[in-house]
């Protein structure tokens, strides 16, 4: 019985490696996105708290101080939103890349599967031919 040899095995290994690397990069980007979203939520919470304090200001100086705090919180939220938007863009980009890498791997795997099935059919055909030949030889000896 002949051994199955897939000539594109090196390419398949490379495609699997690239897909794993793409999956790792995507997971890292999604972690960054979750962290950025958490920072946005923390900035929103700080802004809500600062806005609530403005209303409670007793005198002009305290009111001004809380108004400045509100403005600082708004700026912090804007920066956090910008970081979150960039993280989301990066995650989307890496998701699309990962999907393409997975498609690339699957194409080579389908080729491998087709060739494996062809190899199995060829092996079965050869074995049947050998069995037929043996049967003919036996019949020739008996006759």
CORGI-V359844 format. One record per residue. N is the residue number from 0. RES is the residue in one letter. SS is DSSP state (helix for helix, strand for strand, loop for the rest). Layout:
# CORGI-V359844
n=[N N]
res=[RES RES]
ss=[SS SS]
This chain:
# CORGI-V359844
n=[0 1 2 3 4 5 6 7 8 9 10 11 12 13 14 15 16 17 18 19 20 21 22 23 24 25 26 27 28 29 30 31 32 33 34 35 36 37 38 39 40 41 42 43 44 45 46 47 48 49 50 51 52 53 54 55 56 57 58 59 60 61 62 63 64 65 66 67 68 69 70 71 72 73 74 75 76 77 78 79 80 81 82 83 84 85 86 87 88 89 90 91 92 93 94 95 96 97 98 99 100 101 102 103 104 105 106 107 108 109 110 111 112 113 114 115 116 117 118 119 120 121 122 123 124 125 126 127 128 129 130 131 132 133 134 135 136 137 138 139 140 141 142]
res=[X X X X X X X X X X X X X X X X X X X X X X X X X X X X X X X X X X X X X X X X X X X X X X X X X X X X X X X X X X X X X X X X X X X X X X X X X X X X X X X X X X X X X X X X X X X X X X X X X X X X X X X X X X X X X X X X X X X X X X X X X X X X X X X X X X X X X X X X X X X X X X X]
ss=[loop loop loop loop loop loop loop loop helix helix helix helix helix helix helix helix helix helix helix helix helix helix helix helix helix helix helix helix helix helix helix helix helix helix helix helix helix helix helix helix helix helix helix helix helix helix helix helix helix helix helix helix helix helix helix loop loop loop loop helix helix helix helix helix helix helix helix helix helix helix helix helix helix helix helix helix helix helix helix helix helix helix helix helix helix helix helix helix helix helix helix helix helix helix helix helix helix helix helix helix helix helix helix helix helix helix helix helix helix helix helix helix helix helix helix helix helix helix helix helix helix helix helix helix helix helix helix helix helix helix helix helix helix helix helix helix helix helix helix helix helix helix loop]
